[in-house]
Amino acid sequence: MHKPLLRSGKSFAKHTSRFLHSNSPVNATQITTLPNKIRVATDPTPGYFSSVGLYVDAGSRYETPETSGASHFIDRLAFRSTTKRSAEEMATAMHSMGSQIMASSSRETIMYQSSQFSKATSTALELISETALNPSFLPEEIEEQRDAAYYEVRELHAKPEIILPEVLHAVAYGNRGLGNPILCPENRIGVIDNNILRRTMAAWYKPENMVIAGAGLQHEELVEMVDKYFSSLKASPHSPSVYPSIPTNQRSLPNPQIPVNLLTSSVNPVQKSLSRAASYLFPNTSSDSILDASVPASSSYTGGHKFIHDSKGNFDHLYIGFEGVGIHDEDIYALATIQVLLGGGGSFSAGGPGKGMYSRLYTHILNNFTQIDHCASFHHIYSDSSLFGLFASFVPAASGLRGGNTPSQILPHLVHQLSLLMYKAIPAEELTRAKNQLSSSLIMAVESRSIQVEDLGRQVLVHGRPVLVTEMTDKIALVTAQDITRVATRLFGPQSGNKPTIVCQGHEDVSNWQATFAKYGVSSSS
């Protein structure tokens, strides 16, 4: 049940006086803003199932040291008991719909989503409203989730492919904002309680911070349902007229056209592998100021280096990252193309044309160095920043196995791939292939009804409007080889001022990495 993107018909004349505004092109995405400022968006594309979701501008980046951990447990306690139903009654209602219903938290969004037969949409939205607006947070339910969280954290800390991206974020952003961990540290789990959960939700769950999206149903239907189940929410006094997820310094940008889901990592991020996630938790305090929603969730990229000694692992792991551009930056399309062009994956991945086997990290690294088990590009993108880079998992020299390497021997291969983007022109055929792969992946993704509605909800939450896939592919088609060189130089050129983030786990640390970056003309490492 818990797991860690646009259209409608005629305007709803009967309720015109109750809603602030409503876009109403026929057979197109429609968005209506209710008086309490909650936004409703629909894509009426017909099908056997409909999907509906609530998307909240909240998550671990908004947590302070005193409140961190809240999003993890809010997620985990979703669809438990409410003021109207017991946990058993909630479970019975969900199963009776024959739906797929879940909650998920990430760094910038908490979402509740359901796919069901169209006739059950009203019930699904009712259950979502109950768990989001009126959860019980019973002591025994919280205690049960503590036990699950302890197990979860211990299990995931044994999985480098999941935990090291979290470490990378912490180092890159100085353990605050986007550097807040999604996973709750073990020594903080026991602090969570009903009081801090309710106060956190009161600060975050404001209607102006929410979007409700639907796919496969008519706009008028969903507007009526939202008015029924969410009208009790009151807009905050002096609530902002801009969309909450847009950074203050970018809120004046006209009609931003970059989709939330444009860039995906070659490796699933924690929120894809782990449905309930968050960060630390601090002891209770009587001060309401710790949950002040007006406190900015600022993130300042710092870069840095961290070594985690692990002499028992089968592989050593090396990550290098740089701050990329945020979702509202036009260079996001070139950077998305760069990530696909570098590509990569596992040494035993099945593939062929269209599967990434012709990407640079395959052809230049994985096909030539059998001791490297996994090598891939990644890009974690947010509203005002992103984290872009490469990683490799390889047989360690200290293991005594033939062909083993040290991190210092692997680092030049990764840095060299970045330098080629700046100092050698991208062949036209290779660039076209990367752009085609990126475009096709976006088009295929929205074939899924659940992804379609999530995309819609997140886009309206961040941009204030949906972004058609054709807009995305048109932008991708305009990316040139010169754009690749320019954006690569902007992000990790020697004059960029952008320092690297390096995380190494294994038998030994990477040594004298500054000299390696300088040799290949990459980054301002000093």
LOLO-918614 format. One record per residue (C-alpha): residue in three letters; y, z, x. Coordinates in steps of 0.05 Angstrom, whole numbers, plus 5000, padded with zeros to 4 digits. Each point is the difference from the previous one (the first is absolute). Layout:
AlaYZX ...
This chain:
Met500050005000 His504850155057 Lys501049485055 Pro503749955055 Leu517847384878 Leu506849434890 Arg501649704928 Ser500950064924 Gly502249674937 Lys505550114948 Ser504950575004 Phe498250614959 Ala505749964949 Lys497650594959 His501350475057 Thr506049655032 Ser504650594986 Arg495450485036 Phe499749625067 Leu505449885051 His498149305019 Ser494249514995 Asn498749345034 Ser496449534952 Pro498149315027 Val494149744960 Asn493350045035 Ala503050335061 Thr500250695030 Gln504450464959 Ile503250655020 Thr503150514954 Thr503750635019 Leu499550574950 Pro505950474988 Asn496950525046 Lys499949465055 Ile492549915005 Arg498549275011 Val494549614963 Ala497549335028 Thr494549554973 Asp496249375016 Pro496949744935 Thr494849555033 Pro494150064952 Gly493150245018 Tyr494250424977 Phe503050615033 Ser507050275006 Ser502750455056 Val505450524997 Gly502950465052 Leu505350515016 Tyr503449945068 Val504350575027 Asp504849975059 Ala496750595034 Gly495150165055 Ser499050335067 Arg506349715032 Tyr504150404950 Glu496750665019 Thr503550515043 Pro496250515044 Glu500650484941 Thr497249524947 Ser495249555038 Gly493149964972 Ala502449954928 Ser498649264991 His492950095026 Phe498450524947 Ile504049664944 Asp495749395012 Arg493550405004 Leu501550394936 Ala501749394959 Phe496049914936 Arg497750724999 Ser502150494946 Thr506749934965 Thr503850414950 Lys496749584946 Arg492949895026 Ser494950385041 Ala497049665061 Glu493849854959 Glu504049694944 Met503949585050 Ala493649755032 Thr497049844931 Ala506249614981 Met499949595064 His492749844995 Ser500649804927 Met505049455018 Gly495249655048 Ser505949965048 Gln501250045074 Ile505350545006 Met502550325064 Ala505750335037 Ser502349865071 Ser505450275046 Ser503049675062 Arg506150115042 Glu504949704950 Thr496449964933 Ile495750424954 Met496649584948 Tyr495550084939 Gln496549374977 Ser494849784950 Ser496549354981 Gln496749994932 Phe498649604937 Ser506849844969 Lys498650434939 Ala499550615045 Thr506749895036 Ser503650514957 Thr494850535016 Ala500349845074 Leu507650085001 Glu499550644961 Leu495250295051 Ile504549785057 Ser506050324966 Glu496250654990 Thr497750065072 Ala506849795029 Leu504450414953 Asn495850594977 Pro494550185049 Ser497150714995 Phe498650115075 Leu495150554984 Pro498350475059 Glu492749804998 Glu501749265002 Ile504650105060 Glu494650415035 Glu494949454988 Gln504649495032 Arg501250455059 Asp492649995014 Ala499949254994 Ala506149925044 Tyr496950435056 Tyr493849554999 Glu504249374997 Val504550175058 Arg494150195045 Glu496349374983 Leu505949545010 His502050315066 Ala493449755026 Lys502049284982 Pro504949735053 Glu501449374960 Ile502950444945 Ile503250585037 Leu503249635058 Pro504949604957 Glu502350674973 Val501050265071 Leu503849365016 His504850124942 Ala501150725021 Val501749795072 Ala504249404978 Tyr504450394951 Gly500250685033 Asn495850364948 Arg505049924943 Gly501349524943 Leu495349425011 Gly496950425055 Asn497650514950 Pro492449964998 Ile496449764938 Leu494150465014 Cys501150734989 Pro498950405064 Glu494450494993 Asn504350625013 Arg504649814942 Ile495049874945 Gly499550734978 Val507450064986 Ile500549534940 Asp500950324932 Asn502249874929 Asn507250205014 Ile501449515056 Leu496549434964 Arg504250094937 Arg506550065038 Thr498549395042 Met498449584938 Ala506350244967 Ala504049745059 Trp496349345007 Tyr497849804930 Lys506649794971 Pro500349384955 Glu504849635044 Asn494750055055 Met494649704956 Val497549314980 Ile494549884948 Ala496849315007 Gly495049644958 Ala496049355006 Gly496349654945 Leu504150284943 Gln506449834964 His506550325022 Glu501850284931 Glu493450374997 Leu500950345067 Val507250184986 Glu497950354936 Met494550385036 Val504650225056 Asp505250224950 Lys494750404965 Tyr496950345060 Phe505850065050 Ser506350084958 Ser499650765012 Leu502349875071 Lys507550085007 Ala504249625050 Ser503250425054 Pro507550124994 His503749495043 Ser493449645014 Pro500949415048 Ser501049314971 Val496349695059 Tyr492550005009 Pro497650635036 Ser495649675052 Ile505549565028 Pro503250325061 Thr507250204992 Asn502449515053 Gln496549414964 Arg501550154928 Ser505549494996 Leu495549425021 Pro499849494943 Asn493249844970 Pro495450195057 Gln494049544998 Ile494850315045 Pro493750254967 Val497350695011 Asn493149745017 Leu501949445047 Leu497050315062 Thr493150315005 Ser496550295059 Ser493749715028 Val497250704993 Asn500450384935 Pro505350555003 Val498250714982 Gln502549914929 Lys495049444989 Ser494250395028 Leu502250674973 Ser502650034929 Arg503050695002 Ala504450125060 Ala506250355026 Ser502250485054 Tyr501350725017 Leu501550594956 Phe504650595013 Pro499950704972 Asn503450124933 Thr507350144998 Ser504550244945 Ser505449505017 Asp500649404956 Ser503749625054 Ile493549815035 Leu498649524943 Asp506849704994 Ala498849284982 Ser506749805029 Val497750155071 Pro499249325033 Ala493149805024 Ser502849745065 Ser495549725054 Ser502449875070 Tyr495449615045 Thr499350325068 Gly493949705032 Gly495950405049 His493250115031 Lys494150444982 Phe493150095031 Ile494250314962 His494250195045 Asp493249834972 Ser494249965048 Lys494749934946 Gly502149364965 Asn496349355009 Phe506549635008 Asp507050135027 His505849804956 Leu506949745019 Tyr505849874952 Ile506849715017 Gly505449944947 Phe507349834990 Glu504950114944 Gly500249374957 Val504749804944 Gly500350324931 Ile498049664935 His507149764985 Asp500949635067 Glu499449244996 Asp496150005066 Ile494250334964 Tyr497049314987 Ala500049815073 Leu497050675018 Ala494749924946 Thr498349335032 Ile499650315069 Gln495150524975 Val495449474971 Leu500849565061 Leu497650585045 Gly494750204949 Gly493750285032 Gly494450434974 Gly493250235023 Ser495749685053 Phe494349904951 Ser504249784941 Ala497149424960 Gly505049454995 Gly502149295009 Pro505849574977 Gly504550414955 Lys496850665022 Gly504750155059 Met495149775054 Tyr505449535026 Ser505250545007 Arg502650175069 Leu496650675008 Tyr493349674985 Thr500849405045 His503750345057 Ile496750695001 Leu493950114956 Asn496649355019 Asn501150135075 Phe498850755008 Thr493450244972 Gln501750735017 Ile505549994947 Asp496950194934 His506249934956 Cys506949715012 Ala505149864945 Ser507349984981 Phe502850484949 His506450084960 His501850594956 Ile506249814961 Tyr505050454963 Ser506649944965 Asp504350115062 Ser495349925059 Ser493149785020 Leu495050125056 Phe497249385033 Gly495149935057 Leu493049905028 Phe494050435015 Ala493449955036 Ser493550394999 Phe495749905061 Val494250255042 Pro502850535047 Ala499049955075 Ala498350755001 Ser493949874956 Gly496449695059 Leu498249394959 Arg500549335033 Gly506649654985 Gly503750624979 Asn507650035008 Thr505650505007 Pro505949994952 Ser504449785058 Gln495649385009 Ile500349824926 Leu507550114990 Pro502349375038 His495949564954 Leu503550284939 Val507049985031 His498749295023 Gln498849774929 Leu506750274979 Ser503549675059 Leu497149324982 Leu503650034934 Met506750055036 Tyr499049565061 Lys495549434977 Ala501349554940 Ile495150064942 Pro496249344990 Ala501549684933 Glu492749984979 Glu499050745014 Leu506450194963 Thr498049584940 Arg493250324998 Ala502950715001 Lys505049834945 Asn494649694957 Gln495550615009 Leu505750474981 Ser501949594938 Ser492849944976 Ser498750745008 Leu506050164957 Ile498049514946 Met492850244999 Ala502150734997 Val503749934934 Glu493849704968 Ser497950734991 Arg502950314937 Ser500450695032 Ile503649735061 Gln504549594955 Val502550614962 Glu500750425062 Asp504049455033 Leu504549964939 Gly501250754997 Arg501450085074 Gln504649405003 Val504350244942 Leu500050705030 Val502649745067 His503949374983 Gly501950094928 Arg496649354982 Pro493349645009 Val499049495054 Leu496049384982 Val494649805049 Thr503249315004 Glu506350335028 Met495950325054 Thr496349375019 Asp506549605001 Lys502950505049 Ile493849985043 Ala500249245002 Leu507050045031 Val497750425060 Thr500749605065 Ala497550085070 Gln507150195020 Asp499850564948 Ile493650285030 Thr503250025069 Arg506550304974 Val496750544958 Ala495150195056 Thr505950065048 Arg503950414949 Leu494350494993 Phe497150095069 Gly504249595049 Pro502650345063 Gln507050034970 Ser497850224931 Gly501150745012 Asn493450114963 Lys495450475038 Pro492449964991 Thr495650514966 Ile493450105038 Val494050404976 Cys493750045041 Gln493650374982 Gly493950045044 His497550205068 Glu506549895037 Asp507349834987 Val503649365014 Ser503950055066 Asn506649705022 Trp500849634935 Gln507549905013 Ala498449545058 Thr495349584958 Phe505349894946 Ala505149835054 Lys495349505034 Tyr499249604936 Gly507350064979 Val498450404938 Ser504150574970 Ser505450485025 Ser495150515027 Ser504850395043 
